[in-house]
Amino acid sequence: MGLVIALAAMLSGCDYWPPALQTQIEQLRSELQTVTMEKTQLQAQMASLSKVKDDLQAQVDDLVRTNRDKSTMIASLQSSVTALQERLAKSSKPVTAKAATAKPASKPGAKPAVKTAHKAPVKKQTLTRSSAPH
């Protein structure tokens, strides 16, 4: 008979909760709210950090591209310097006696390789008392 009454009380929806259990439930709800707020803050931080990461990755990509371009330019300049050094070495070889006595052939309309410039002599200025530094 007691079992039937307990079963009937359960099925009828008895709303009695002991005070200690109600306090524990309220504490759990409060903790759940706190954890939910922390989760929201962490998600916002995660989104912010993700945006910063994407911005930094774009900067890294730009720098890698620039580095690659500069490396290509440096390699090109190095090969140019090497080629110029080789040409300089070839042109600075000792001239043979036959080549030194031969008159260089000039092309029609070509300008002479060496020009002499005549400059007017520079006049020295003498300092007078009025123009002397004080």
ZABA-428551 format. One record per residue: x, y, z of N, C-alpha, C, CB in turn. Coordinates in pm, whole numbers, padded with zeros to 5 digits, always signed. Glycine has a CB too. Layout:
N
XYZXYZXYZXYZ ...
This chain:
134
+00081-00116+00000+00000+00000+00000+00088+00127+00000-00094-00002+00120 +00193+00129+00077+00285+00242+00083+00354+00262-00052+00390+00221+00192 +00378+00154-00117+00441+00160-00247+00347+00223-00348+00484+00021-00293 +00223+00191-00341+00124+00247-00432+00112+00397-00408-00013+00176-00414 +00115+00440-00283+00105+00582-00252+00228+00657-00304+00089+00604-00098 +00345+00601-00285+00469+00664-00333+00469+00673-00485+00594+00585-00285 +00418+00565-00548+00411+00564-00694+00309+00666-00743+00374+00423-00746 +00201+00681-00677+00099+00778-00714+00151+00920-00693-00030+00756-00633 +00229+00942-00587+00285+01074-00561+00386+01112-00670+00352+01077-00421 +00461+01014-00715+00558+01042-00821+00489+01073-00953+00653+00924-00839 +00387+01000-00983+00317+01020-01110+00234+01149-01108+00227+00902-01139 +00192+01191-00993+00109+01312-00986+00193+01439-00994+00026+01312-00857 +00324+01431-00984+00412+01545-01000+00435+01621-00872+00357+01638-01102 +00479+01557-00773+00508+01621-00645+00622+01721-00666+00545+01515-00536 +00600+01846-00629+00697+01952-00652+00779+01985-00528+00628+02076-00700 +00790+01901-00436+00865+01931-00316+01011+01898-00337+00808+01854-00197 +01095+01997-00311+01240+01978-00315+01295+02021-00180+01307+02060-00433 +01383+01942-00125+01442+01982+00004+01526+02109-00014+01530+01868+00063 +01535+02196+00088+01609+02322+00077+01755+02302+00037+01602+02397+00207 +01823+02201+00087+01965+02178+00052+01978+02148-00097+02023+02060+00136 +01882+02073-00149+01884+02039-00292+01855+02163-00375+01781+01928-00325 +01763+02248-00330+01734+02372-00402+01856+02463-00404+01614+02445-00339 +01929+02472-00295+02051+02554-00288+02156+02501-00385+02107+02556-00144 +02169+02370-00388+02267+02308-00479+02229+02333-00625+02278+02156-00452 +02101+02327-00657+02055+02353-00794+02084+02497-00832+01904+02323-00808 +02056+02592-00743+02083+02733-00771+02233+02757-00790+02029+02822-00657 +02316+02691-00711+02460+02705-00725+02506+02651-00861+02532+02630-00611 +02451+02539-00902+02486+02482-01033+02441+02573-01147+02422+02342-01049 +02322+02633-01134+02275+02727-01236+02368+02848-01245+02130+02773-01205 +02410+02898-01129+02502+03012-01126+02636+02977-01192+02525+03059-00981 +02688+02861-01159+02812+02816-01220+02796+02797-01371+02859+02686-01156 +02680+02747-01413+02653+02728-01556+02651+02862-01628+02518+02655-01576 +02591+02965-01566+02591+03099-01625+02733+03153-01637+02504+03195-01542 +02811+03135-01532+02950+03183-01533+03030+03114-01644+03018+03159-01396 +03015+02984-01653+03087+02907-01755+03040+02947-01895+03066+02755-01733 +02911+02973-01911+02859+03016-02041+02916+03151-02081+02705+03022-02037 +02924+03244-01984+02984+03375-02013+03132+03360-02049+02969+03470-01892 +03205+03278-01975+03346+03255-02006+03362+03193-02145+03409+03164-01899 +03273+03101-02177+03278+03036-02310+03257+03141-02419+03171+02923-02321 +03161+03231-02400+03134+03336-02498+03255+03427-02513+03010+03418-02457 +03317+03464-02400+03436+03548-02405+03550+03477-02477+03480+03588-02264 +03569+03350-02448+03675+03274-02514+03649+03260-02664+03688+03136-02450 +03524+03245-02702+03491+03237-02844+03520+03370-02913+03344+03198-02864 +03489+03481-02845+03519+03613-02902+03670+03632-02915+03459+03725-02814 +03746+03591-02813+03892+03599-02820+03945+03510-02932+03954+03558-02685 +03887+03394-02945+03928+03300-03051+03905+03362-03188+03852+03165-03038 +03791+03426-03207+03761+03491-03334+03860+03605-03360+03616+03543-03336 +03889+03683-03256+03983+03794-03269+04122+03743-03304+03988+03876-03140 +04166+03640-03232+04298+03583-03260+04305+03519-03399+04333+03478-03153 +04194+03462-03441+04189+03404-03574+04205+03512-03681+04057+03327-03594 +04141+03628-03658+04154+03740-03751+04298+03791-03753+04058+03854-03713 +04359+03804-03634+04498+03849-03626+04589+03749-03697+04543+03867-03478 +04561+03621-03677+04641+03516-03742+04631+03529-03894+04595+03375-03697 +04511+03552-03945+04493+03567-04089+04567+03690-04142+04343+03576-04124 +04560+03801-04066+04633+03922-04106+04783+03898-04109+04600+04039-04011 +04833+03831-04005+04977+03802-04000+05017+03705-04111+05015+03743-03863 +04930+03610-04141+04962+03516-04249+04968+03589-04383+04857+03403-04254 +04880+03686-04403+04883+03765-04526+05013+03845-04532+04760+03860-04533 +05057+03901-04418+05184+03974-04416+05300+03881-04447+05204+04042-04281 +05297+03761-04388+05403+03663-04414+05406+03627-04562+05383+03536-04328 +05289+03606-04620+05283+03574-04763+05341+03687-04848+05138+03546-04806 +05308+03812-04812+05363+03927-04885+05515+03932-04870+05300+04058-04834 +05563+03909-04748+05707+03912-04725+05779+03799-04798+05737+03905-04575 +05717+03683-04802+05776+03570-04876+05784+03604-05024+05694+03440-04855 +05677+03663-05077+05675+03702-05218+05782+03807-05246+05536+03755-05257 +05792+03907-05157+05894+04011-05172+06034+03952-05162+05875+04121-05065 +06053+03861-05068+06182+03796-05051+06220+03718-05177+06180+03701-04929 +06123+03648-05234+06148+03572-05357+06186+03667-05470+06024+03488-05395 +06113+03779-05482+06144+03877-05587+06283+03935-05567+06039+03990-05588 +06316+03969-05443+06448+04027-05414+06558+03924-05440+06455+04076-05268 +06533+03799-05406+06633+03694-05431+06657+03679-05580+06587+03560-05371 +06549+03685-05659+06563+03677-05804+06642+03796-05855+06425+03670-05873 +06612+03915-05802+06682+04035-05844+06831+04026-05807+06619+04160-05780 +06860+03976-05688+06999+03963-05643+07073+03865-05733+07005+03917-05496 +07010+03752-05765+07074+03654-05853+07102+03715-05990+06986+03530-05867 +07007+03791-06041+07025+03857-06170+07139+03957-06165+06895+03926-06214 +07142+04037-06059+07250+04135-06044+07386+04067-06027+07222+04227-05925 +07389+03957-05955+07515+03885-05938+07565+03830-06071+07497+03771-05838 +07473+03778-06151+07516+03727-06282+07561+03842-06371+07401+03649-06351 +07497+03959-06360+07540+04075-06437+07679+04120-06393+07439+04191-06422 +07701+04122-06263+07832+04162-06211+07939+04063-06259+07830+04170-06056 +07907+03936-06255+08003+03835-06301+08034+03854-06448+07948+03693-06275 +07932+03879-06528+07953+03900-06672+08037+04025-06696+07818+03911-06746 +08008+04132-06621+08085+04256-06636+08230+04237-06590+08020+04369-06556 +08250+04160-06486+08386+04133-06439+08463+04054-06544+08383+04056-06306 +08397+03958-06608+08462+03881-06713+08497+03970-06832+08372+03765-06758 +08405+04059-06869+08434+04151-06980+08548+04244-06945+08309+04233-07017 +08551+04290-06820+08659+04377-06776+08792+04302-06777+08630+04431-06635 +08790+04178-06732+08912+04099-06732+08962+04076-06875+08889+03964-06662 +08871+04051-06967+08910+04030-07107+08963+04159-07168+08791+03979-07189 +08902+04271-07135+08945+04398-07194+09074+04449-07132+08836+04502-07180 +09108+04407-07013+09229+04456-06949+09348+04364-06970+09205+04474-06801 +09336+04263-07056+09450+04177-07088+09555+04261-07158+09407+04056-07177 +09685+04228-07143+09790+04306-07207+09771+04306-07358+09930+04252-07170 +09787+04424-07414+09770+04441-07557+09900+04397-07625+09735+04590-07592 +09888+04323-07733+10008+04277-07805+10069+04394-07881+09973+04161-07903 +10193+04382-07918+10265+04490-07987+10199+04522-08119+10411+04452-08009 +10151+04421-08189+10087+04442-08318+09959+04523-08301+10057+04309-08387 +09882+04490-08201+09756+04559-08177+09781+04700-08128+09671+04482-08076 +09890+04723-08056+09919+04856-08002+09961+04951-08112+10028+04848-07897 +10030+04903-08216+10076+04991-08323+09971+05012-08429+10200+04934-08386 +09873+04925-08433+09769+04938-08535+09678+05053-08500+09688+04806-08550 +09636+05126-08605+09547+05239-08584+09405+05184-08566+09554+05341-08704 +09339+05226-08461+09203+05174-08442+09111+05224-08552+09147+05215-08304 +09030+05134-08601+08937+05169-08709+08822+05248-08649+08885+05042-08784 +08793+05360-08716+08682+05440-08665+08563+05422-08757+08721+05589-08653 +08449+05420-08698+08326+05403-08774+08282+05541-08821+08215+05334-08690 +08220+05547-08937+08172+05677-08983+08065+05730-08887+08115+05667-09128 +08079+05855-08852+07981+05917-08763+08008+05888-08617+07843+05871-08799 +08113+05812-08587+08142+05780-08447+08215+05897-08384+08225+05650-08436 +08189+05919-08260+08254+06027-08187+08385+05974-08130+08163+06083-08074 +08484+06061-08115+08608+06015-08057+08585+05965-07915+08713+06127-08058 +08661+05864-07876+08642+05802-07746+08684+05894-07634+08720+05672-07739 +08791+05974-07657+08841+06060-07551+08826+06204-07596+08990+06028-07517 +08767+06284-07514+08752+06426-07543+08833+06502-07441+08602+06470-07542 +08896+06607-07487+08967+06691-07392+08884+06815-07370+09111+06726-07443 +08866+06848-07249+08785+06965-07217+08878+07075-07170+08678+06933-07109 +08860+07191-07223+08941+07305-07181+08858+07386-07083+08986+07392-07303 +08916+07407-06968+08846+07483-06865+08917+07616-06848+08841+07405-06730 +08840+07715-06820+08898+07845-06792+08965+07839-06655+08790+07958-06796 +09078+07905-06640+09144+07900-06508+09054+07964-06403+09282+07972-06512 +09059+07906-06285+08978+07953-06175+09048+08072-06112+08952+07841-06071 +08976+08182-06097+09034+08301-06034+09017+08289-05883+08967+08431-06088 +09124+08322-05815+09118+08319-05669+09057+08448-05620+09258+08296-05607 +08974+08436-05523+08914+08554-05465+08994+08594-05342+08764+08530-05429 +09024+08718-05334+09096+08766-05216+08997+08825-05119+09203+08870-05254 +09022+08801-04994+08934+08853-04891+08974+08993-04855+08935+08764-04768 +08880+09080-04854+08906+09217-04811+08854+09231-04670+08840+09322-04906 +08881+09340-04610+08836+09359-04471+08685+09356-04461+08888+09492-04417 +08615+09407-04558+08469+09412-04550+08408+09274-04571+08414+09510-04653 +08475+09187-04646+08418+09055-04669+08478+08949-04581+08436+09017-04812 +08573+08984-04496+08635+08886-04406+08535+08845-04300+08763+08944-04341 +08539+08718-04260+08447+08672-04154+08480+08739-04021+08455+08518-04140 +08383+08768-03945+08399+08838-03817+08405+08743-03703+08287+08937-03793 
